[in-house]
């Protein structure tokens, strides 16, 4: 499916896991990223940023905004279910433990990365590094020396996509996945709203209440802008 000329895979959690298993088993490089309504707003008028997403093997939808946008644009051919990183990462963490895959986390803060050592994936954790004030050559060396099967990159979109595309040819990691702030999910420090808010698609509102200074612009301005752009995209493509 296309939204703002970005191709998004019509995929679910089990299909993503299947691709990861297959990639690690066959030692075949796999690049995975996601798009949220906020990501789509950021790249809306930037052809260079839009082009980043075409280089990834899987671009999975993330969040209720993208889910409803596909329903509006494609009707019954839109997404069958809402996909979120917040729900997927715990499932992936279980798969990591089951298969004993080696994982490396690059992004967020040292404090967050330290929390990873207190979770169930600690035995599979072969390295981590903050996403602030890093030396690129040293990061690449550290990742390669870890012999990780999966590299998680959480630098925020589209910075993380750009970093991966510029550096993946120098990395020996089989699977590379962008996670944004998802490192906090793996570290079990991300606050989520009550389940009822998740089910009705209002988890963003809880995030806004937890941290209004950080998220007010993304949601209070970003959501109406996204809706307007989706409507405009549909009108243009129907003419």
C-alpha positions in Angstrom: 0.0 0.0 0.0 1.1 3.5 -0.6 0.7 6.6 1.6 2.3 9.8 0.4 4.2 7.7 -2.2 5.8 5.5 0.5 5.2 1.8 0.1 4.1 0.1 3.3 4.0 -3.7 3.7 0.6 -5.2 4.4 2.1 -7.5 7.1 1.4 -8.8 10.6 3.6 -9.7 13.6 3.9 -13.4 12.7 5.0 -12.6 9.2 7.7 -10.2 10.4 9.0 -12.9 12.8 9.0 -15.4 10.0 11.1 -13.1 7.9 13.6 -12.6 10.8 13.9 -16.3 11.5 14.5 -17.0 7.8 17.0 -14.2 7.5 19.1 -15.3 10.5 18.9 -19.0 9.4 20.1 -18.2 5.9 22.5 -15.4 6.9 20.7 -13.1 4.5 20.6 -9.4 5.2 17.2 -8.0 6.3 16.5 -4.3 6.9 13.3 -3.5 8.7 11.7 -0.1 9.5 8.3 1.3 10.4 6.2 4.3 9.6 3.9 6.2 12.0 1.7 9.1 11.2 4.4 11.3 12.6 7.0 9.7 10.3 4.8 10.3 7.3 4.3 13.9 8.3 8.1 14.4 8.5 8.9 13.0 5.1 5.7 14.4 3.4 7.4 17.0 1.2 10.9 15.6 1.1 11.7 13.3 -1.8 15.1 12.3 -0.4 13.6 11.2 2.9 10.8 9.3 1.1 13.5 7.5 -0.9 15.0 6.1 2.3 12.0 3.9 2.9 12.3 2.3 -0.5 15.6 0.8 0.4 14.3 -1.3 3.3 13.1 -4.9 2.8 10.1 -4.4 5.2 8.3 -1.1 6.0 5.7 -2.1 8.5 2.8 0.2 9.7 2.9 1.4 13.3 0.0 3.0 15.1 -3.7 3.7 14.8 -3.1 6.7 12.5 -1.6 4.6 9.7 -4.2 1.8 10.3 -7.1 4.2 9.8 -5.4 5.9 6.9 -5.2 2.6 5.0 -8.8 2.0 5.7 -9.8 5.4 4.4 -7.6 5.1 1.3 -8.0 1.4 0.4 -11.2 0.3 2.2 -11.4 -3.5 2.6 -8.0 -3.8 1.1 -6.5 -1.7 3.9 -4.8 -3.2 7.0 -6.8 -6.0 8.7 -5.4 -5.2 12.1 -3.5 -2.4 13.8 0.2 -3.0 14.2 2.3 -1.2 16.9 5.9 -1.5 17.9 4.7 -1.4 21.5 2.8 -4.6 21.1 5.3 -6.3 18.7 8.6 -5.8 20.6 7.6 -8.0 23.6 6.7 -10.7 21.1 10.0 -10.3 19.5 11.8 -10.3 22.8 10.3 -13.8 23.5 11.5 -15.0 20.1 15.0 -13.7 20.8 15.1 -15.6 24.1 13.7 -18.8 22.5 16.2 -18.8 19.7 19.1 -17.4 21.8 19.8 -14.7 19.2 22.6 -12.2 20.0 21.3 -8.7 20.0 22.9 -5.2 20.1 21.0 -2.0 20.9 22.2 1.4 19.5 20.2 4.4 20.6 18.5 6.2 23.5 20.6 6.8 26.7 23.1 4.8 28.6 20.6 4.7 31.5 18.0 3.1 29.3 20.6 0.6 27.9 21.6 -0.4 31.4 18.0 -1.3 32.1 18.2 -3.9 29.3 20.5 -5.9 31.5 17.7 -6.4 34.1 15.2 -7.9 31.5 14.8 -11.4 30.2 16.9 -10.7 27.1 20.0 -10.0 29.2 21.5 -13.3 28.3 21.2 -12.5 24.6 22.5 -9.0 25.0 26.0 -8.7 23.5 26.3 -4.9 23.5 24.6 -1.5 23.6 25.6 2.1 23.0 23.9 5.4 23.5 22.6 7.3 20.5 24.0 10.6 21.7 27.4 12.1 21.0 28.7 8.8 19.4 31.8 8.2 17.3 30.5 6.5 14.1 33.7 4.4 13.4 33.8 3.2 17.0 30.1 2.3 17.0 30.5 0.2 13.8 33.6 -1.5 15.3 31.8 -2.3 18.5 28.7 -3.7 16.7 30.9 -5.9 14.5 33.0 -7.2 17.4 29.8 -8.2 19.2 28.8 -10.6 16.3 25.2 -9.7 16.9 22.4 -11.4 14.9 20.1 -8.5 15.3 21.0 -4.8 15.6 18.3 -2.5 17.0 18.7 1.2 16.0 16.8 3.8 18.0 17.8 7.2 16.8 14.4 8.5 15.8 13.0 8.8 12.3 14.3 9.6 9.8 17.8 9.9 11.4 17.9 6.1 12.1 16.9 5.2 8.6 19.6 7.5 7.2 22.2 6.0 9.5 21.4 2.4 8.6 21.5 3.1 4.8 24.8 4.9 5.1 26.4 2.2 7.3 24.9 -1.2 6.8 27.4 -2.2 4.1 30.1 -1.9 6.8 28.2 -4.0 9.3 28.2 -7.8 9.7 24.8 -8.0 11.4 22.2 -10.0 9.6 19.1 -8.3 10.7 18.9 -4.5 11.3 15.7 -3.0 12.8 14.7 0.6 13.5 12.8 0.9 16.8 12.8 4.7 17.6 11.9 4.9 21.3 11.1 1.2 21.3 14.3 0.6 23.2 12.4 1.7 26.2 9.9 -1.1 25.5 12.6 -3.7 25.6 14.0 -2.1 28.7 10.5 -2.1 30.3 10.6 1.6 31.2 8.1 2.9 28.7 4.8 3.9 30.3 1.7 2.7 28.5 -1.9 3.7 29.0 -4.7 1.4 30.3 -5.6 -1.4 27.9 -8.9 0.2 27.0 -7.2 3.2 25.6 -5.0 1.0 23.5 -8.0 -0.9 22.2 -9.8 2.3 21.1 -6.7 3.8 19.6 -6.1 6.6 22.1 -2.8 5.5 23.5 -1.3 8.6 22.0 -3.5 10.7 24.3 -2.0 8.9 27.3 1.6 9.6 26.0 0.6 13.3 25.6 -0.6 13.4 29.3 2.6 11.8 30.5 4.8 14.2 28.6 2.9 17.1 27.1 6.1 19.2 26.5 7.5 16.5 24.2 4.4 15.4 22.4 2.0 18.3 22.2 3.2 19.4 18.7 3.3 15.8 17.4 -0.2 15.0 18.4 -2.2 18.3 18.7 -0.8 19.7 15.5 0.5 16.6 13.7 -2.8 14.6 13.8 -5.0 17.2 12.1 -2.2 17.8 9.6 -1.9 14.1 8.8 -5.7 13.8 8.4 -5.8 16.7 6.0 -2.9 15.3 4.0 -4.4 11.8 3.8 -7.7 13.3 2.4 -5.7 15.4 -0.1 -3.7 12.3 -1.1 -7.0 10.4 -1.8 -8.5 13.2 -3.8 -5.3 13.5 -6.0 -5.2 9.8 -6.6 -8.9 9.6 -7.6 -8.5 12.2 -10.3 
